[in-house]
Amino acid sequence: MARDDLAQIDGVVTDVLSNGNFTVQLPSGQTLMAKLSGRMRKFHIRVILGDRVTVGVSPYDPTHGLILHRHKVGGPPGPGDFNKK
C-alpha cells in the first residue's frame, strides 16, 4: 500500500519506545503504535514526547501507523524567518 493511500490523522506522542517506535494518542482517545517513516529517518528528524505528529493509518490495520510529519510548535526562528513579514 502506497503512502498516499493512508488515512492521515493528527495525534500526540505519549510514549517513546525503541527503534523509532512510538505510542500516539489520537483526538478520539484511541492509542496506536507508530513508527517513523523512512524519509524522517533519512533526514534525522527527531520526535520526542509530547510532539504533535501526523500519522498515516492503514484502513486494514487501524492499530498501527506511520509517522509522516512532525508539527512545529514555537521554538527559535529558522534561517528564513527573519525576512518574512
N, C-alpha and C positions, 0 to 999 in steps of 0.2 A: 504494500500500500504506500502510495506516494505521500510526501509531507503535505501536499496541497489537499489531500482527501481527509485530513484530520480535522475534527471539530476543535476550534480554538477557544479556550476558556481561561479567564484570569483567575489567579489564586495567590495565596501567600505561603511561603516556605515555613513549615512548622518544625521540621526535624532534618538534620543533615546526617546522612549515612555515608558509608564508604564507597569508593569507586564512582563518584559522581552521581550517586542516587540520593533522592530527596523525598520527603513526605510533604505533600502540598494540600492545604485546606482550601476548598472551593467555597464561594459565597453561599452555596446551597447547604453547607455544613458537611458535605461529603469529603472524605480524605482519600487521596490516591498516591501511589508510588510513581515517581517520575525520575527520568534520567536526563542528563544533559545531552543536547543534540551534538552531532559531530562538528558543526560549524562553531558552536560555543566552546567546545574543547580545543579546536584548532586555533582560535584567537584568544585563548586563555581568559575567557570572561568568567569572573568569579561570582558565584551565587552564595549568599550567606543567609543565616537565619533571619526571618522577618522580611525578606525581599519580596516584592510583588513581581510575579512572573506570568507569562502566557504559556499555557500547557496545551499541546496538541494531544487530543484523546481520540483513540480509535473507536468507531461505533461497535466493533466486535468485542472489545475488552475494555470497558469503561473504568477498570480499577488500576490501569497502568497508563502512563503518559510520557510525553517527550517535552522537555523544557525548550521552547523555541526562542523566547525573548525575555530579557530582564529589564524591568522598567526603571528608569532613572528617577530618583527622589532626592531633590535638594543636592547638596554636595558642592564642592568648589566648582567655579566656572571652567569650562573647557577652553582650548586654544582659540576656537572660533566664536566664542560667546561675547567677546569684547566689541566686535563690530556690529552686532545685532542691535536693532532699536525697537 
